[in-house]
């Protein structure tokens, strides 16, 4: 489905395409969040990231987030694409586009979307360093803290 | 038959993406215990479990034909 609003894909994300899905004559603003792969995390150099998803469930959860937003802030339109697989530094991992009649809502709703993604969408990233690798998630970070 | 799916570090700890078990009528808690018995090194302490792509709780029942996914804390975005 080329026009699907909530997608998990393996190829580079076409940001323009995501934006186009939320264009509307009623919109006064479109906010676009672009999540990119960062090189340095807590002083450690990442070589690349490996993203994995429970794809069908992840797309459902993205859809749920979109529904939450459209209920919370009427007249918004939401589109989210997340990329999985191997991503290099500076590659785009996620694009969230939200249109709204007014800019305040467009900003607020976009922030809400990324926070919800980090809470409940079954997607995971593994940081690969020169001397090792680690799946990222609360669990391992907590485990590490407890052990140290 | 129940299909079990594992993701991220759980998949690496177990060594494969999925396997099937013949019996049904487990609770989620009992399924976790089953997995821990088969794979004692696996850390399910913080895993969430989804039955047919819906988050579930330990008391939920798993039925024949269900797909049960073990999900470590997510880290997308």
Backbone of each chain as ProteinMPNN parsed JSONL, in Angstrom:
{"seq_chain_A": "XXXXXXXXXXXXXXXXXXXXXXXXXXXXXXXXXXXXXXXXXXXXXXXXXXXXXXXXXXXXXXXXXXXXXXXXXXXXXXXXXXXXXXXXXXXXXXXXXXXXXXXXXXXXXXXXXXXXXXXXXXXXXXXXXXXXXXXXXXXXXXXXXXXX", "coords_chain_A": {"N_chain_A": [[0.846, -1.208, 0.0], [0.928, 1.957, -1.086], [0.163, 4.299, 0.118], [0.023, 4.009, 2.796], [-0.229, 5.022, 6.165], [1.275, 4.376, 8.382], [4.252, 2.914, 8.764], [6.765, 0.358, 8.709], [9.867, -0.013, 7.451], [12.527, -1.264, 5.307], [14.152, 0.093, 3.646], [15.808, 3.242, 2.784], [14.208, 6.11, 4.235], [11.891, 8.141, 2.622], [11.566, 11.292, 3.205], [9.983, 13.389, 2.191], [7.844, 12.017, 1.117], [6.508, 11.06, 3.364], [5.692, 13.434, 4.501], [3.95, 14.337, 2.556], [1.741, 12.748, 2.925], [0.286, 13.867, 4.99], [-0.524, 16.298, 4.206], [-2.904, 18.936, 3.896], [-5.795, 20.89, 3.142], [-6.858, 22.103, 5.313], [-4.806, 22.446, 7.007], [-2.618, 24.455, 8.946], [-0.138, 24.184, 9.674], [2.659, 21.998, 9.43], [4.476, 19.758, 11.272], [7.643, 18.181, 11.327], [9.355, 15.498, 12.498], [12.582, 14.251, 12.505], [14.332, 11.517, 13.178], [17.657, 10.688, 13.738], [20.693, 8.778, 13.244], [23.012, 8.774, 15.779], [26.458, 9.464, 16.377], [28.106, 9.557, 18.763], [27.512, 8.231, 21.932], [27.156, 8.662, 25.258], [29.933, 9.07, 25.392], [30.882, 6.996, 23.889], [31.825, 5.634, 20.784], [29.679, 4.983, 18.181], [29.594, 2.598, 15.588], [27.723, 1.639, 13.757], [24.119, 1.193, 13.641], [21.832, -1.427, 14.404], [18.642, -2.074, 13.637], [15.738, -3.742, 14.772], [12.467, -5.114, 14.329], [9.223, -6.111, 15.488], [7.427, -6.458, 13.084], [4.692, -6.392, 12.078], [3.206, -5.969, 14.401], [4.394, -3.636, 15.276], [3.655, -1.782, 13.304], [0.924, -1.731, 13.787], [0.918, -0.614, 16.351], [2.027, 1.888, 15.874], [-0.032, 2.924, 14.393], [-2.002, 2.971, 16.385], [-0.932, 4.977, 18.016], [-1.165, 7.134, 16.298], [-3.973, 7.252, 16.198], [-4.526, 7.889, 18.858], [-3.467, 10.461, 18.918], [-5.058, 11.791, 17.045], [-7.471, 11.701, 18.34], [-6.952, 13.094, 20.698], [-6.115, 15.586, 19.781], [-8.105, 17.079, 17.821], [-8.641, 17.205, 14.237], [-6.029, 16.88, 13.444], [-3.522, 15.337, 11.353], [-1.702, 12.378, 10.908], [1.376, 10.804, 10.099], [3.691, 8.177, 10.126], [6.871, 6.809, 9.613], [9.104, 4.227, 10.183], [12.416, 3.08, 10.047], [14.133, -0.048, 9.655], [16.805, -2.512, 10.139], [20.235, -2.35, 9.05], [21.673, 0.685, 9.954], [23.564, 3.52, 9.116], [25.772, 6.049, 10.556], [24.151, 9.166, 10.893], [22.086, 8.415, 9.199], [18.544, 8.303, 8.552], [16.284, 7.288, 10.959], [13.66, 7.443, 11.79], [10.671, 9.072, 10.745], [8.322, 11.473, 11.563], [5.393, 12.959, 10.698], [3.153, 15.578, 11.19], [0.166, 17.213, 10.656], [-1.771, 20.128, 11.317], [-4.415, 22.45, 12.058], [-3.302, 24.494, 13.556], [-0.113, 25.703, 14.771], [0.847, 25.196, 17.405], [-0.365, 22.862, 18.332], [0.589, 21.103, 16.42], [3.312, 20.976, 16.987], [3.233, 20.015, 19.663], [1.869, 17.582, 19.458], [3.589, 16.152, 17.883], [5.829, 15.778, 19.474], [4.636, 14.216, 21.408], [4.161, 11.917, 19.909], [6.753, 10.796, 19.369], [7.619, 10.242, 21.934], [5.779, 8.318, 22.742], [6.348, 6.307, 20.895], [8.817, 5.482, 21.828], [8.027, 4.29, 24.122], [6.197, 2.168, 23.601], [6.248, 0.85, 21.092], [7.107, -2.054, 19.365], [10.113, -2.057, 18.586], [13.592, -2.344, 18.276], [16.943, -1.298, 19.001], [20.323, -1.995, 18.237], [23.424, -1.042, 19.351], [26.451, -0.901, 17.682], [29.771, -1.104, 18.369], [33.359, -0.478, 18.072], [34.54, -2.296, 19.766], [32.591, -4.036, 20.583], [29.072, -4.724, 21.195], [25.632, -3.813, 21.851], [22.284, -4.487, 22.674], [19.886, -1.985, 22.971], [17.901, -0.714, 25.609], [15.665, -0.251, 28.353], [16.0, -2.291, 30.124], [18.657, -3.397, 29.856], [20.18, -1.186, 30.446], [19.436, -0.657, 33.068], [20.254, -3.046, 34.225], [22.982, -2.855, 33.904], [23.555, -0.608, 35.494], [22.839, -1.579, 37.997], [24.691, -3.532, 38.305], [27.074, -2.218, 38.479]], "CA_chain_A": [[0.0, 0.0, 0.0], [1.841, 3.095, -1.162], [-0.287, 5.445, 0.898], [-0.135, 3.61, 4.184], [0.236, 6.107, 7.038], [2.164, 3.883, 9.445], [5.045, 1.906, 8.072], [8.108, -0.047, 9.124], [10.463, -0.377, 6.166], [13.953, -1.585, 5.373], [14.886, 0.985, 2.751], [15.859, 4.625, 3.276], [12.915, 6.784, 4.33], [11.719, 9.335, 1.794], [10.89, 12.232, 4.116], [8.956, 14.12, 1.438], [6.688, 11.138, 0.945], [5.791, 11.023, 4.644], [5.05, 14.751, 4.654], [2.844, 14.457, 1.609], [0.576, 12.015, 3.425], [-0.503, 14.637, 5.972], [-0.91, 17.596, 3.64], [-4.352, 19.135, 3.961], [-6.198, 22.291, 2.959], [-7.185, 22.642, 6.634], [-3.6, 22.555, 7.828], [-1.863, 25.702, 8.995], [1.233, 23.822, 10.034], [3.095, 20.595, 9.448], [5.768, 19.556, 11.935], [8.29, 16.945, 10.904], [10.459, 15.056, 13.341], [13.465, 13.314, 11.827], [15.256, 10.899, 14.125], [18.838, 10.251, 12.982], [21.65, 7.927, 13.974], [24.043, 9.588, 16.413], [27.733, 8.74, 16.471], [28.634, 9.421, 20.117], [26.546, 8.069, 23.006], [27.869, 8.545, 26.539], [31.376, 9.0, 25.17], [31.254, 5.806, 23.13], [31.595, 5.847, 19.35], [28.897, 3.948, 17.496], [29.974, 2.386, 14.185], [26.429, 1.642, 13.061], [23.03, 0.634, 14.435], [21.035, -2.481, 13.788], [17.278, -2.012, 14.168], [14.88, -4.908, 14.537], [11.08, -4.829, 14.723], [8.112, -7.052, 15.31], [6.949, -5.492, 12.095], [3.234, -6.234, 11.981], [2.721, -5.356, 15.639], [4.914, -2.264, 15.333], [2.802, -0.927, 12.463], [-0.342, -1.561, 14.522], [1.133, 0.293, 17.481], [2.172, 3.232, 15.304], [-1.397, 3.316, 14.052], [-2.667, 3.318, 17.645], [-0.429, 6.291, 18.441], [-1.839, 8.095, 15.418], [-5.366, 7.396, 16.642], [-4.501, 8.64, 20.119], [-3.227, 11.882, 18.613], [-6.209, 12.383, 16.352], [-8.522, 11.881, 19.35], [-6.513, 14.109, 21.661], [-6.042, 16.876, 19.101], [-8.929, 16.916, 16.61], [-8.216, 17.835, 12.979], [-4.645, 16.605, 13.073], [-3.263, 14.162, 10.513], [-0.429, 11.803, 11.36], [2.023, 9.736, 9.328], [4.965, 7.795, 10.747], [7.625, 5.711, 8.998], [10.315, 3.841, 10.915], [13.272, 2.196, 9.252], [14.855, -1.072, 10.41], [17.968, -3.045, 9.439], [21.486, -1.667, 9.398], [21.68, 2.122, 9.674], [24.861, 4.159, 9.329], [25.719, 7.335, 11.24], [23.397, 10.217, 10.193], [20.911, 7.899, 8.49], [17.257, 8.617, 9.171], [15.658, 6.096, 11.524], [12.214, 7.614, 11.896], [10.097, 10.363, 10.349], [6.955, 11.683, 12.034], [4.825, 14.191, 10.142], [1.827, 15.869, 11.742], [-0.414, 18.485, 10.241], [-2.813, 20.624, 12.214], [-4.766, 23.824, 11.705], [-2.474, 25.462, 14.297], [1.253, 25.196, 14.98], [1.088, 24.692, 18.759], [-0.789, 21.464, 18.377], [1.465, 20.305, 15.552], [4.537, 20.727, 17.767], [2.944, 19.225, 20.856], [1.472, 16.228, 19.063], [4.758, 15.47, 17.332], [6.603, 15.375, 20.652], [3.896, 13.098, 22.004], [4.326, 10.72, 19.068], [8.07, 10.153, 19.537], [7.701, 9.687, 23.297], [4.985, 7.078, 22.75], [7.095, 5.289, 20.149], [9.88, 4.961, 22.691], [7.397, 3.522, 25.201], [5.325, 1.011, 23.343], [6.292, 0.239, 19.76], [8.124, -3.101, 19.433], [11.283, -1.854, 17.731], [14.786, -2.351, 19.127], [18.186, -0.986, 18.293], [21.584, -2.492, 18.775], [24.59, -0.219, 19.033], [27.643, -1.689, 17.384], [30.997, -0.33, 18.574], [34.556, -1.171, 17.611], [34.934, -3.367, 20.688], [31.455, -4.788, 21.109], [27.742, -4.313, 20.757], [24.631, -4.002, 22.895], [20.9, -4.111, 22.428], [19.535, -0.881, 23.859], [16.579, -0.849, 26.22], [15.733, 0.025, 29.788], [16.445, -3.47, 30.835], [20.104, -3.535, 29.935], [20.758, -0.032, 31.136], [19.229, -0.876, 34.496], [21.11, -4.15, 34.627], [24.338, -2.321, 33.987], [23.665, 0.257, 36.667], [22.77, -2.405, 39.192], [25.908, -4.336, 38.448], [28.275, -1.42, 38.71]], "C_chain_A": [[0.873, 1.246, 0.0], [1.43, 4.224, -0.21], [-0.506, 5.135, 2.372], [0.498, 4.652, 5.12], [1.284, 5.658, 8.038], [2.958, 2.711, 8.915], [6.362, 1.617, 8.781], [8.769, -0.619, 7.882], [11.962, -0.645, 6.318], [14.799, -0.674, 4.499], [14.946, 2.385, 3.333], [14.479, 5.296, 3.231], [12.917, 8.014, 3.425], [10.881, 10.336, 2.591], [9.737, 12.951, 3.42], [7.662, 13.311, 1.298], [5.838, 11.104, 2.215], [5.029, 12.338, 4.833], [3.805, 14.84, 3.77], [1.563, 13.785, 2.117], [-0.279, 12.83, 4.385], [-0.901, 16.01, 5.439], [-2.424, 17.716, 3.622], [-4.663, 20.615, 3.759], [-6.559, 22.929, 4.293], [-5.954, 22.878, 7.501], [-3.037, 23.963, 7.768], [-0.41, 25.421, 9.321], [1.446, 22.337, 9.832], [4.41, 20.562, 10.208], [6.307, 18.201, 11.499], [9.414, 16.648, 11.877], [11.263, 14.032, 12.556], [14.458, 12.783, 12.856], [16.424, 10.308, 13.355], [19.802, 9.47, 13.874], [22.821, 8.777, 14.457], [25.326, 8.776, 16.571], [28.164, 8.502, 17.923], [27.49, 9.276, 21.121], [27.309, 7.779, 24.286], [29.367, 8.307, 26.323], [31.832, 7.797, 24.357], [30.901, 6.02, 21.664], [30.846, 4.671, 18.743], [29.38, 3.826, 16.055], [28.733, 2.389, 13.305], [25.382, 1.068, 14.006], [22.341, -0.473, 13.649], [19.652, -2.406, 14.43], [16.519, -3.283, 13.811], [13.47, -4.54, 14.974], [10.243, -6.101, 14.684], [7.168, -6.292, 14.389], [5.428, -5.292, 12.117], [2.671, -5.57, 13.239], [3.174, -3.902, 15.726], [4.045, -1.326, 14.488], [1.439, -0.692, 13.125], [-0.2, -0.539, 15.635], [1.326, 1.726, 16.993], [0.793, 3.787, 14.951], [-2.176, 3.733, 15.307], [-2.233, 4.693, 18.137], [-1.083, 7.39, 17.596], [-3.283, 8.326, 15.834], [-5.455, 8.177, 17.95], [-4.376, 10.138, 19.843], [-4.457, 12.513, 17.982], [-7.409, 12.537, 17.292], [-8.214, 13.023, 20.306], [-6.544, 15.508, 21.039], [-6.818, 16.768, 17.784], [-8.369, 17.718, 15.425], [-6.725, 17.729, 12.692], [-4.609, 15.414, 12.111], [-1.849, 13.687, 10.816], [0.081, 10.778, 10.348], [3.383, 9.45, 9.958], [5.594, 6.657, 9.938], [8.876, 5.471, 9.829], [11.109, 2.886, 10.058], [13.919, 1.16, 10.17], [15.991, -1.627, 9.549], [19.207, -2.276, 9.873], [21.434, -0.203, 8.984], [23.036, 2.717, 10.028], [24.665, 5.482, 10.069], [25.045, 8.372, 10.318], [22.229, 9.701, 9.352], [19.642, 8.242, 9.267], [16.597, 7.33, 9.645], [14.143, 6.225, 11.565], [11.814, 9.008, 11.41], [8.648, 10.404, 10.818], [6.475, 13.005, 11.453], [3.427, 14.369, 10.708], [1.355, 17.219, 11.233], [-1.567, 18.827, 11.16], [-3.204, 22.014, 11.74], [-3.831, 24.835, 12.366], [-1.147, 24.865, 14.726], [1.47, 24.61, 16.369], [0.772, 23.212, 18.853], [0.159, 20.599, 17.55], [2.778, 19.98, 16.269], [4.273, 19.737, 18.896], [2.663, 17.764, 20.482], [2.677, 15.457, 18.533], [5.656, 14.963, 18.458], [5.965, 14.146, 21.307], [4.159, 11.801, 21.228], [5.671, 10.042, 19.323], [8.193, 9.562, 20.943], [6.922, 8.368, 23.38], [5.692, 5.955, 21.993], [8.132, 4.646, 21.057], [9.324, 4.133, 23.853], [6.836, 2.185, 24.75], [5.359, 0.398, 21.948], [7.425, -0.797, 19.725], [9.193, -2.992, 18.34], [12.48, -1.742, 18.676], [15.988, -1.944, 18.311], [19.377, -1.563, 19.029], [22.682, -1.531, 18.359], [25.775, -1.136, 18.795], [28.85, -0.763, 17.478], [32.173, -1.109, 18.018], [34.832, -2.415, 18.468], [33.737, -4.116, 21.263], [30.134, -4.258, 20.589], [26.769, -4.529, 21.906], [23.252, -3.61, 22.383], [20.515, -3.052, 23.458], [18.116, -1.095, 24.362], [16.742, -0.62, 27.694], [16.393, -1.111, 30.533], [17.964, -3.503, 30.991], [20.744, -2.36, 30.652], [20.61, -0.191, 32.637], [20.172, -1.963, 35.005], [22.535, -3.658, 34.841], [24.531, -1.493, 35.25], [23.694, -0.579, 37.935], [24.079, -3.153, 39.431], [27.096, -3.488, 38.863], [28.32, -0.885, 40.125]], "O_chain_A": [[1.501, 1.551, 1.014], [2.273, 5.015, 0.215], [-1.139, 5.903, 3.097], [1.62, 5.102, 4.891], [2.095, 6.464, 8.494], [2.407, 1.643, 8.648], [6.985, 2.502, 9.369], [8.288, -1.602, 7.319], [12.574, -0.296, 7.327], [16.025, -0.672, 4.602], [14.217, 2.693, 4.276], [13.694, 5.074, 2.309], [13.842, 8.825, 3.466], [9.655, 10.24, 2.643], [8.654, 13.103, 3.986], [6.556, 13.847, 1.354], [4.609, 11.119, 2.152], [3.877, 12.349, 5.266], [2.76, 15.345, 4.181], [0.453, 14.199, 1.783], [-1.454, 12.517, 4.576], [-1.542, 16.793, 6.142], [-3.138, 16.745, 3.371], [-3.886, 21.482, 4.159], [-6.57, 24.155, 4.408], [-6.049, 23.44, 8.592], [-2.98, 24.587, 6.708], [0.441, 26.309, 9.251], [0.542, 21.527, 10.034], [5.358, 21.256, 9.839], [5.571, 17.229, 11.327], [10.321, 17.461, 12.056], [10.713, 13.074, 12.013], [15.317, 13.519, 13.341], [16.226, 9.521, 12.429], [19.715, 9.514, 15.101], [23.523, 9.409, 13.667], [25.296, 7.579, 16.855], [28.544, 7.388, 18.282], [26.591, 10.116, 21.153], [28.02, 6.779, 24.388], [29.981, 7.464, 26.977], [33.031, 7.597, 24.158], [29.824, 6.52, 21.339], [31.303, 3.529, 18.78], [29.558, 4.835, 15.373], [28.687, 3.04, 12.261], [25.721, 0.52, 15.055], [22.276, -0.455, 12.42], [19.507, -2.647, 15.628], [16.641, -3.82, 12.71], [13.296, -3.74, 15.893], [10.531, -7.036, 13.937], [6.255, -5.593, 14.828], [4.944, -4.162, 12.169], [1.78, -4.724, 13.161], [2.43, -3.041, 16.194], [3.737, -0.211, 14.909], [0.874, 0.398, 13.038], [-1.08, 0.296, 15.842], [0.847, 2.669, 17.622], [0.497, 4.96, 15.181], [-2.913, 4.719, 15.293], [-3.052, 5.479, 18.613], [-1.495, 8.43, 18.111], [-3.763, 9.459, 15.825], [-6.338, 9.015, 18.131], [-5.069, 10.962, 20.439], [-4.851, 13.624, 18.335], [-8.263, 13.396, 17.074], [-9.089, 13.808, 20.673], [-6.943, 16.48, 21.681], [-6.249, 16.408, 16.753], [-7.723, 18.751, 15.595], [-6.212, 18.407, 11.802], [-5.533, 14.602, 12.062], [-0.924, 14.487, 10.961], [-0.692, 9.985, 9.811], [4.133, 10.371, 10.282], [4.932, 5.669, 9.62], [9.616, 6.405, 10.14], [10.553, 1.993, 9.42], [14.219, 1.453, 11.327], [16.129, -1.264, 8.38], [19.223, -1.636, 10.925], [21.186, 0.117, 7.822], [23.585, 2.455, 11.097], [23.544, 5.974, 10.196], [25.336, 8.439, 9.124], [21.451, 10.506, 8.84], [19.674, 8.442, 10.481], [16.375, 6.404, 8.865], [13.425, 5.239, 11.395], [12.524, 9.988, 11.634], [7.854, 9.511, 10.522], [7.081, 14.05, 11.689], [2.619, 13.441, 10.71], [2.046, 18.229, 11.361], [-2.242, 17.953, 11.704], [-2.41, 22.69, 11.087], [-3.588, 25.908, 11.814], [-1.057, 23.671, 15.012], [2.198, 23.628, 16.512], [1.55, 22.423, 19.389], [0.49, 19.482, 17.949], [3.29, 18.864, 16.175], [4.994, 18.753, 19.061], [3.165, 16.838, 21.12], [2.771, 14.243, 18.717], [6.176, 13.849, 18.394], [6.639, 13.192, 21.698], [4.352, 10.736, 21.815], [5.718, 8.821, 19.477], [8.799, 8.506, 21.123], [7.37, 7.417, 24.021], [5.64, 4.795, 22.401], [8.306, 3.428, 21.058], [10.053, 3.371, 24.488], [6.986, 1.18, 25.445], [4.564, -0.495, 21.656], [8.573, -0.465, 20.02], [9.183, -3.71, 17.341], [12.391, -1.126, 19.738], [16.064, -2.197, 17.108], [19.426, -1.61, 20.258], [22.856, -1.238, 17.176], [26.065, -2.027, 19.594], [28.941, 0.233, 16.76], [32.026, -2.24, 17.555], [35.293, -3.441, 17.968], [33.848, -4.758, 22.308], [30.089, -3.448, 19.663], [27.029, -5.316, 22.817], [23.068, -2.568, 21.755], [20.779, -3.199, 24.652], [17.249, -1.589, 23.641], [17.837, -0.776, 28.234], [17.215, -0.921, 31.429], [18.488, -3.62, 32.098], [21.727, -2.52, 31.375], [21.536, 0.101, 33.394], [20.798, -1.829, 36.056], [23.194, -4.0, 35.823], [25.516, -1.643, 35.973], [24.484, -0.316, 38.841], [24.509, -3.375, 40.563], [28.016, -3.974, 39.52], [29.267, -0.19, 40.493]]}, "seq_chain_B": "XXXXXXXXXXXXXXXXXXXXXXXXXXXXXXXXXXXXXXXXXXXXXXXXXXXXXXXXXXXXXXXXXXXXXXXXXXXXX", "coords_chain_B": {"N_chain_B": [[-1.174, -26.083, 19.205], [1.347, -23.686, 19.91], [2.905, -20.739, 18.889], [6.025, -19.333, 19.55], [7.665, -16.233, 19.69], [10.741, -14.417, 19.567], [12.636, -11.512, 20.316], [15.289, -9.154, 19.608], [17.69, -8.921, 22.202], [16.726, -11.185, 23.465], [16.246, -12.976, 21.438], [18.852, -13.429, 20.605], [19.908, -14.588, 22.891], [18.45, -16.927, 23.065], [18.9, -18.062, 20.642], [17.439, -18.48, 18.377], [14.766, -17.203, 16.264], [12.164, -18.09, 16.614], [10.053, -20.658, 17.995], [7.988, -23.634, 18.207], [5.459, -24.957, 20.363], [3.753, -27.892, 21.39], [1.598, -28.322, 23.225], [-1.256, -26.559, 24.587], [-3.073, -24.013, 26.379], [-1.677, -22.701, 28.451], [-0.909, -20.316, 31.016], [0.367, -16.963, 30.603], [2.375, -16.574, 32.461], [3.055, -19.249, 33.053], [4.048, -20.024, 30.596], [6.31, -18.43, 30.444], [7.777, -19.637, 32.471], [8.156, -22.131, 31.333], [9.798, -21.453, 29.132], [12.013, -20.516, 30.52], [12.863, -22.814, 31.755], [13.669, -24.35, 29.59], [15.601, -22.702, 28.52], [17.738, -21.666, 30.486], [19.477, -19.5, 30.669], [18.273, -17.289, 29.721], [16.996, -13.966, 30.048], [14.104, -13.026, 31.273], [13.013, -11.21, 32.861], [12.346, -8.497, 32.48], [10.838, -8.605, 30.278], [8.139, -7.941, 28.058], [5.046, -9.45, 27.159], [3.34, -10.349, 24.267], [0.255, -11.448, 23.086], [-0.863, -12.617, 20.118], [-0.191, -10.124, 19.027], [-1.137, -8.3, 20.879], [-0.518, -6.602, 23.872], [-0.066, -8.412, 26.888], [-0.958, -9.776, 30.143], [0.546, -11.524, 32.954], [-1.345, -13.327, 33.842], [-2.991, -13.939, 31.75], [-4.519, -16.256, 29.473], [-3.132, -18.584, 27.191], [-3.952, -19.781, 24.045], [-4.534, -22.603, 21.826], [-3.02, -22.208, 18.703], [-2.331, -19.594, 19.058], [-0.07, -16.807, 18.733], [2.728, -16.014, 20.456], [4.631, -13.432, 21.623], [7.779, -12.535, 22.891], [8.97, -9.687, 24.278], [11.626, -7.609, 24.717], [12.396, -4.595, 26.659], [11.517, -1.795, 24.72], [13.292, 0.066, 22.162], [13.059, 1.878, 20.077], [12.893, 4.591, 17.636]], "CA_chain_B": [[0.185, -25.606, 19.001], [1.575, -22.268, 20.177], [4.161, -20.263, 18.302], [6.701, -18.344, 20.385], [8.602, -15.367, 18.967], [11.693, -13.722, 20.432], [13.238, -10.38, 19.627], [16.467, -8.433, 20.125], [18.643, -9.74, 22.971], [16.124, -12.484, 23.796], [16.481, -13.814, 20.26], [20.262, -13.844, 20.606], [20.131, -15.484, 24.026], [17.817, -18.216, 22.785], [19.592, -18.615, 19.479], [16.606, -18.401, 17.178], [13.686, -16.223, 16.237], [10.867, -18.634, 17.021], [9.832, -22.099, 17.989], [6.587, -23.995, 18.466], [5.24, -26.019, 21.339], [2.543, -28.632, 21.019], [0.463, -28.168, 24.145], [-1.792, -25.213, 24.727], [-3.673, -23.731, 27.678], [-0.785, -22.151, 29.45], [-0.986, -18.873, 31.25], [1.61, -16.315, 30.18], [3.363, -16.879, 33.503], [3.513, -20.631, 32.878], [4.871, -20.061, 29.388], [7.617, -17.872, 30.815], [8.494, -20.664, 33.235], [8.54, -23.145, 30.347], [10.953, -20.946, 28.387], [13.159, -20.434, 31.432], [13.336, -24.172, 31.996], [14.38, -24.775, 28.379], [16.729, -21.787, 28.275], [17.948, -21.049, 31.802], [20.288, -18.283, 30.61], [17.503, -16.163, 29.177], [16.518, -13.028, 31.064], [12.739, -12.6, 30.92], [12.525, -10.404, 33.979], [11.75, -7.228, 32.05], [10.191, -8.794, 28.983], [6.691, -7.882, 27.924], [4.575, -10.552, 26.336], [2.178, -10.023, 23.442], [-0.464, -12.569, 22.49], [-1.457, -12.168, 18.851], [0.144, -8.705, 18.828], [-1.712, -7.455, 21.935], [0.183, -6.757, 25.145], [-0.85, -9.248, 27.787], [-0.43, -9.847, 31.502], [0.978, -12.88, 33.317], [-2.473, -14.216, 34.119], [-3.749, -14.238, 30.529], [-4.42, -17.623, 28.974], [-2.68, -18.751, 25.81], [-4.739, -20.847, 23.435], [-4.042, -23.264, 20.63], [-3.002, -21.342, 17.522], [-1.878, -18.232, 19.382], [1.331, -16.424, 18.537], [3.13, -15.328, 21.684], [5.913, -12.766, 21.38], [8.509, -12.052, 24.064], [9.499, -8.413, 23.829], [12.412, -6.851, 25.689], [12.046, -3.177, 26.631], [11.704, -1.322, 23.345], [14.265, 1.157, 22.038], [12.941, 2.463, 18.743], [12.954, 6.042, 17.538]], "C_chain_B": [[0.267, -24.097, 19.257], [2.9, -21.885, 19.532], [4.75, -19.18, 19.195], [7.684, -17.551, 19.535], [9.491, -14.636, 19.962], [12.402, -12.633, 19.647], [14.467, -9.853, 20.368], [17.34, -9.357, 20.974], [18.065, -11.095, 23.34], [16.36, -13.474, 22.658], [17.924, -14.314, 20.234], [20.54, -14.822, 21.737], [19.577, -16.882, 23.727], [18.429, -18.89, 21.56], [18.719, -18.755, 18.252], [15.4, -17.483, 17.382], [12.388, -16.787, 16.801], [10.947, -20.135, 17.208], [8.393, -22.39, 18.393], [6.521, -25.029, 19.57], [3.846, -26.617, 21.11], [1.348, -28.323, 21.929], [-0.012, -26.722, 24.176], [-2.271, -25.034, 26.165], [-2.664, -23.471, 28.795], [-1.285, -20.759, 29.831], [0.339, -18.292, 30.75], [2.721, -16.623, 31.187], [3.937, -18.295, 33.335], [4.392, -20.778, 31.638], [6.263, -19.522, 29.667], [8.437, -18.928, 31.55], [8.98, -21.787, 32.312], [9.81, -22.703, 29.607], [12.195, -20.93, 29.275], [13.733, -21.815, 31.74], [14.167, -24.671, 30.808], [15.663, -23.975, 28.166], [17.043, -21.022, 29.557], [18.719, -19.728, 31.745], [19.486, -17.054, 30.19], [16.979, -15.276, 30.299], [15.147, -12.482, 30.661], [12.179, -11.601, 31.922], [11.806, -9.131, 33.525], [10.995, -7.367, 30.737], [8.683, -8.555, 29.086], [6.291, -9.031, 27.0], [3.347, -10.085, 25.56], [1.566, -11.314, 22.912], [-1.169, -12.039, 21.251], [-1.372, -10.647, 18.696], [-0.552, -7.754, 19.8], [-0.917, -7.688, 23.216], [-0.695, -7.538, 26.108], [-0.251, -9.18, 29.19], [-0.169, -11.312, 31.851], [-0.182, -13.853, 33.478], [-3.236, -14.623, 32.856], [-3.483, -15.666, 30.056], [-3.978, -17.627, 27.511], [-3.387, -19.965, 25.229], [-4.051, -21.433, 22.22], [-4.106, -22.301, 19.443], [-2.51, -19.931, 17.785], [-0.406, -18.044, 19.025], [1.727, -15.561, 19.735], [4.523, -14.747, 21.488], [6.499, -12.273, 22.694], [9.302, -10.82, 23.649], [10.335, -7.765, 24.924], [11.98, -5.387, 25.656], [12.427, -2.551, 25.284], [12.691, -0.152, 23.312], [14.26, 1.737, 20.635], [13.065, 3.967, 18.797], [14.347, 6.494, 17.185]], "O_chain_B": [[-0.622, -23.337, 18.872], [3.886, -22.617, 19.62], [4.064, -18.224, 19.557], [8.443, -18.123, 18.753], [9.057, -14.279, 21.057], [12.726, -12.803, 18.471], [14.65, -10.073, 21.566], [17.696, -10.449, 20.533], [18.811, -12.058, 23.512], [16.637, -14.651, 22.886], [18.189, -15.465, 19.888], [21.31, -15.769, 21.574], [20.178, -17.89, 24.099], [18.47, -20.116, 21.457], [19.214, -19.117, 17.185], [15.074, -17.062, 18.492], [11.598, -16.055, 17.396], [11.814, -20.797, 16.639], [7.674, -21.507, 18.86], [7.408, -25.872, 19.703], [2.909, -25.933, 20.697], [0.235, -28.094, 21.455], [0.725, -25.795, 23.839], [-1.916, -25.81, 27.051], [-2.797, -23.961, 29.916], [-1.994, -20.11, 29.061], [1.301, -19.021, 30.506], [3.86, -16.896, 30.808], [5.143, -18.507, 33.46], [5.35, -21.55, 31.628], [7.263, -20.067, 29.2], [9.629, -19.096, 31.294], [10.074, -22.322, 32.491], [10.765, -23.468, 29.472], [13.29, -21.284, 28.836], [14.935, -21.966, 31.957], [15.204, -25.313, 30.974], [16.672, -24.5, 27.695], [16.658, -19.862, 29.699], [18.627, -18.92, 32.67], [19.963, -15.924, 30.29], [16.574, -15.759, 31.356], [15.045, -11.59, 29.818], [11.018, -11.201, 31.839], [10.793, -8.736, 34.103], [10.563, -6.374, 30.151], [8.046, -8.921, 30.074], [7.078, -9.511, 26.184], [2.428, -9.496, 26.131], [2.264, -12.165, 22.361], [-1.979, -11.115, 21.335], [-2.329, -9.984, 18.296], [-0.562, -6.543, 19.582], [-0.67, -8.831, 23.601], [-1.912, -7.355, 26.144], [0.817, -8.606, 29.398], [-0.602, -12.219, 31.141], [-0.024, -15.057, 33.278], [-4.041, -15.554, 32.894], [-2.387, -16.204, 30.213], [-4.396, -16.789, 26.712], [-3.42, -21.035, 25.837], [-3.121, -20.85, 21.662], [-5.131, -21.659, 19.213], [-2.296, -19.158, 16.851], [0.382, -18.989, 19.018], [1.132, -14.514, 19.987], [5.478, -15.477, 21.221], [5.803, -11.668, 23.509], [10.183, -10.887, 22.791], [9.794, -7.403, 25.968], [11.278, -4.972, 24.734], [13.53, -2.762, 24.782], [12.894, 0.53, 24.317], [15.309, 2.048, 20.072], [13.308, 4.551, 19.853], [14.593, 7.694, 17.058]]}, "name": "protein", "num_of_chains": 2, "seq": "XXXXXXXXXXXXXXXXXXXXXXXXXXXXXXXXXXXXXXXXXXXXXXXXXXXXXXXXXXXXXXXXXXXXXXXXXXXXXXXXXXXXXXXXXXXXXXXXXXXXXXXXXXXXXXXXXXXXXXXXXXXXXXXXXXXXXXXXXXXXXXXXXXXXXXXXXXXXXXXXXXXXXXXXXXXXXXXXXXXXXXXXXXXXXXXXXXXXXXXXXXXXXXXXXXXXXXXXXXXXXXXXX"}
